[in-house]
Amino acid sequence: MSRVDSDSSSPALSRDWFFPSPSPYCAHPSSPAKTPKYPRRFSTNPRPRAYSSSTSLDSKPPKPPSFRSAPPVNSSPYREASYAGARRRLGPSLRSDRLSVAREKKAASSRDGAASSAGSDRKPEAAPAEKVPSRGQVNLDLRGRLRLRWRMALVVAIVLTAFSSVVHKNFSLRSQVGDLQGQISQLRITLQACSLSDLADVEGSIDEQNQDGSNKRFKNIALISSVSVLCIPILLFKCIDKVPRSRSSDSILEEVSLSKQLAYRLDVFFSVHPYAKPLALLVATLLLICLGGLALFGVTNDGIADSLWLSWTYVADSGNHANSEGIGPRFVSVSISFGGMLIFAMMLGLVSDAISEKFDSLRKGRSEVVEQNHTLILGWSDKLGSLLNQLALANESLGGGTIVVMAERDKEEMELDIAKMEFDFRGTSVICRSGSPLILADLKKVSVSKARAIVVLAVDGNADQSDARALRTVLSLTGVKEGLRGHIVVELSDIDNEVLVKLVGGDLVETVVAHDVIGRLMIQCARQPGLAQIWEDILGFENCEFYIKRWTQLDGIQFEDVLISFPDAIPCGIKVASCGGKIILNPDDSYVLQEGDEVLVIAEDDDTYAPAALPMVKEASFTYIPLPASKSQKILLCGWRRDIDDMIVVLDASLAPESELWMFNEVPEKEREKKLIDGGLDISRLANIKLENREGNAVIRRHLESLPLESFNSILILADESVEDSAIQADSRSLATLLLIRDIQAKRLPYSVAPSRRGNFSQGSWMGEMQQASDKSVIISEILDPRTKNLLSMSKISDYVLSNELVSMALAMVAEDRQINDVLEELFAEEGNEMHIRPANLYLGEGEELTFYELLLRARLRREIMIGYRLANAEKAVINPPAKDERRTWSVKDVFLVIAEKE
């Protein structure tokens, strides 16, 4: 009985909890409590009430316990929860259901027996006599039994329904278990086929997921850190103006905010350091990637490495954030993508600016030249074209070279002007750079310290200003810290400034005075027509030129034998080592070459000649014929040059006494004497010439007709200084003056019956008349533009001097070998040796057959060095003729070119 009582009193085994009956008397735990249909006459206590022996006999005995005596469903919330949980745990098990039903039946029978026994025990005590129950009481007992039976039937029906459902569910679960076992067997086969490495990867991924779950705290820290780092600069920017800084300037205390100071420092940093902007952009990119990676690490389940990589992808491509899921990842990814767009916009701007700046520097010629052993030309003038052409010819034997031109012009303009020259540079590269030769930084940009030669061109304009600029350029060149490897060739406009430039430059400087050279050459050509063409062939690198080289096999040989030792060259002088490298032109025949001496020759190129064995030369009989005495001449100078005083001095030294020099130009006669005196000319000291001044314009026929043009032996048409800045304008003026003079001469001079030797036109034509007039008078025109010479060479009415081209040739020769400058200075000087054109009758008779070697030895009897000839029917002279040992017949109308002392 005690077992039954304990089971019946337990809440876990209560009938109302175990069987969830749909009856209104048994409510579901989750349903609200309902009021019973019958009056609450039965006790709600789950245990039966015990009556003591002291209970009065007239009191009613207690009713037997029934299912109504179960506690109400809503008596305790705790019990409702416990019952719900117990029902969920025990409902699916069929065995537990059966045990509960058995226990419930046993408990009910026990309670019924106890109640009956208790009632039977209480009857004798309650009443000493048997008492017949009343009708109402019988009705109540009947109703109670009916209700009990109805409940028992309902309980049995519910139990059977539950049992059938459990059985059906059991069979369904068994079938599912069979299916699952089949799937498990298949999965086992698949797992056995997998490699161990895959299993390890799966385990690793599981471990990483577990670790990510455990690193939740670190993700929060990373997110907070990234947000803090972004907020700190904003707070500092807002609060930085509240921190003042003080500085003292001129005893005045001025407060400067920290923001201004930082902005100033930042501006200085970006201005001073060239790579500040790319560096700042790189730092901003790395900072954005790091902060974005930390933020992504905090809002996603990815690792730190994957988050950083994902942040970089958002920065590099703003469209990658479209796959983000969740509010946090989307917000962070959009922020990173927006920052990436800003960074790449700035990067695009920097790259665009850098590329534009680079192309702009290339276009303007600001980039550095990395060359060695190149020729550097500083400045720009009309002589540049001829100079480039001559240097290219000089480098042709070497397979080409490099020429760098730096001037204060735009690089594109220089390259365009050079392209218009249409020269064949023969493998030589011409590099143009924009810059000033007065600035050391620009000089370093063209590798001035590694150049083999530096040519400084004179600028157009005032002679003194041009020479002053050349002097400053030489000062800049001598101030290069690395030193100069090559020499400096300076073109000067006034010979008076030569001493100052050489004083500044020292041994590094070689000067070429352009006006002085051209003036002297024009005077020589006026005295000896055709000499300009000879100088054009010798000075340029296109034909033959001067070379100096040492030959050890010639040591101890006399100069007379050296003259005939070179089949392909003509020796002209010796560079004496014992005299400090002094060059002696036309030395004595008895001079013996010593060790270290070098030989000066005229040859086609520096690698086209070499000494050979002495040829057998037959000495022909020769009678010395003295030169005819020089006669006084009448010379006209048309135009005014700034060095005309020097030309007058040279003419006075070379002309015979009682010669006349007429000067015709637009300079007023009163100012001429003053200019000549300012130039250093003392008119009273002129010994051989007499000056005649005429004022007029050389391009006006009426002014020219006032001059006795038919009586002049030579006429020099100078490039007037008023138009010398423009080569085309100066040449146009010179051509107009030439044609007017020739036309006036042709009308004044009588016609000659014999045809002109130099003419190919008929006598009746105007050109034929001009050519006939040219036989009576020599006109030398100064031409600046090389293109103008084609007009003069075709008409053959005048000789010409290409002043700019000849000066360019001289500069190129000195640039290639600075020793040649000493040779040119002596050939153009007032004293010493010079170039002459001699008639053939001084060396041979009519029809005589001789070799060039024999003529060379005959010229040595006159202390002359023969370098070439021009035949009577030829228009051009031959310098350094080939086959010097071949015999040929000569005519007395031929002329020979020699180097001899000045007469």
LINTAPE-V794018 format. One record per backbone hydrogen bond with DSSP energy under -0.5 kcal/mol. CO is the residue of the C=O (numbers start at 1). NH is the residue of the N-H. Records with the same first field share a line. If there is no record, write none. Layout:
CO->NH / NH
This chain:
1->5
2->6
3->7
4->8
5->9
6->10
7->10
10->13
11->14
14->18
15->19
18->20
19->21
23->26
25->27
28->31
39->41
52->55
56->59
66->69
67->70
72->75
76->80
77->81
78->82
79->83
80->84
81->85
82->86
83->87
84->88
85->89
86->90
87->91
90->93
92->94
93->97
94->98
95->99
96->100
97->101
98->102
99->103
100->104
101->105
102->106
103->107
104->108
105->109
106->110
107->111
108->112
109->113
110->114
111->115
112->116
113->117
114->118
115->119
116->120
117->121
118->122
119->123
120->124
121->125
122->126
123->127
134->138
135->139
136->140
137->141
138->142
139->143
140->144
141->145
142->146
143->147
144->148
145->149
146->150
147->151
148->152
149->153
150->154
151->155
152->156
153->157
154->158
155->159
156->160
157->161
158->162
159->163
160->164
161->165
162->166
163->167
164->168
165->169
166->170
167->171
168->172
169->173
170->174
171->175
172->176
173->177
174->178
175->179
176->180
177->181
178->182
179->183
180->184
181->185
182->186
183->187
184->188
185->189
186->190
187->191
188->192
189->193
190->194
195->199
196->200
197->201
198->202
199->203
200->204
201->205
202->206
203->207
204->208
205->209
206->210
207->211
208->212
209->213
210->214
211->215
213->216
215->219
216->220
217->221
218->222
219->223
220->224
221->225
222->226
223->227
224->228
225->229
226->230
227->231
228->232
229->233
230->234
231->235
232->236
233->237
234->238
235->239
236->240
239->242
240->243 / 258
242->244
243->258
245->256
247->249 / 254
249->252
251->253
252->249 / 254
254->247
256->245
257->261
258->262
259->263
260->264
261->265
262->266
263->267
264->268
265->269
266->270
267->271
268->272
269->273
272->274
273->276
275->279
276->280
277->281
278->282
279->283
280->284
281->285
282->286
283->287
284->288
285->289
286->290
287->291
288->292
289->293
290->294
291->295
292->296
293->297
294->298
295->299
296->300
303->307
304->308
305->309
306->310
307->311
308->312
309->313
310->314
311->315
312->316
313->317
317->320
318->321
319->322
320->323
321->324
326->330
327->331
328->332
329->333
330->334
331->335
332->336
333->337
334->338
335->339
336->340
337->341
338->342
339->343
340->344
341->345
342->346
343->347
344->348
345->349
346->350
347->351
348->352
349->353
350->354
351->355
352->356
353->357
354->358
355->359
356->360
357->361
358->362
359->363
360->364
361->365 / 366 / 367
363->412
365->434
368->370
369->371
374->376 / 452 / 453
375->404
376->378 / 455
377->379 / 406
378->457
381->384
383->387
384->388
385->389
386->390
387->391
388->392
389->393
390->394
391->395
392->396
393->396
395->398 / 400
396->399
401->429
402->375
403->431
404->377 / 406
405->433
406->379
407->409 / 435
410->414
411->415
412->416
413->417
414->418
415->419
416->420
417->421
418->421
419->422
423->425
425->428
429->403 / 431
431->405
433->407 / 435
436->439
438->440
439->443
440->444
441->445
442->446
443->446 / 448
444->447
445->369
447->450
448->451
449->485
450->373
451->486
452->487
453->376
454->456 / 489
455->378 / 457
456->491
462->466
463->467
464->468
465->469
466->470
467->471
468->472
469->473
470->474
471->475
472->476
473->477
474->478
475->479
477->480
480->483
487->454
488->490 / 510
489->456
490->492 / 512
492->514
494->497
495->498
497->501
498->502
499->503
500->504
501->505
502->506
505->508
506->509
508->488
510->490
512->492 / 514
513->517
514->518
515->519
516->520
517->521
518->522
519->523
520->524
521->525
522->526
523->527
524->528
528->531
530->534
531->535
532->536
533->537
534->538
535->539
536->540
545->603
547->601
549->599
551->554
552->555
554->557
557->593
558->561 / 562
559->563
561->564
562->565
564->615
565->567 / 612
566->569
570->602
572->586
573->600
574->576 / 584
575->577 / 598
576->581 / 582
577->580
582->576 / 584
583->585
584->574
588->591
589->560
591->559
593->556
594->597
598->575
599->549 / 601
600->572 / 573
601->547 / 603
602->570
603->545
605->608
610->567
615->617
617->619
618->620
622->624
624->626
631->656
633->635 / 660
634->713 / 714
635->662
636->638 / 716
637->639 / 664
638->718
640->721
641->644
643->646 / 647
644->648
645->649
646->650
647->651
648->652
649->653
650->654
651->655
656->659
659->690
660->635
661->692
662->637 / 664
663->665 / 694
664->639
665->696
668->671 / 672
669->673
670->674
671->675
672->676
673->677
674->678
675->679
676->681
677->680
681->683
682->685
683->686
688->659
690->661
692->663
694->665
697->700
699->701
700->704
701->705
702->706
703->706
704->707
707->709
708->711
709->712
713->778
714->636
715->717 / 780
716->638 / 718
717->782
718->720
720->723 / 724
723->726
725->727
726->730
727->731
728->732
729->733
730->734
731->735
732->736
733->737
734->738
735->739
736->740
737->741
738->742
739->743
740->744
741->745
742->746
743->747
744->748
745->749
756->759
762->765
765->769
766->770
767->771
768->772
769->773
770->774
771->775
772->775 / 776
773->776 / 777
778->715
779->781 / 799
780->717
781->783 / 801
783->803 / 804
785->788
786->789
787->790
788->791 / 792
789->793
790->794
791->795
792->796
799->781
801->783 / 803
802->806
803->807
804->808
805->809
806->810
807->811
808->812
809->813
810->814
811->815
812->816
813->817
817->820
818->821
819->822 / 823
820->824
821->825
822->826
823->827
824->828
825->829
832->902
834->900
836->838 / 898
838->896
839->842
840->843 / 844
845->848
848->850 / 890
850->888
851->855
852->856
853->857
854->858
855->859
856->860
857->861
858->861
859->862 / 864
860->863
864->866
865->899
867->880
868->897
869->878
870->895
871->874
877->879
878->869
883->886
884->852 / 853
886->852
888->850
890->847
891->894
892->840 / 841
894->840
895->870
896->838 / 898
897->867 / 868
898->836 / 900
899->865
900->834
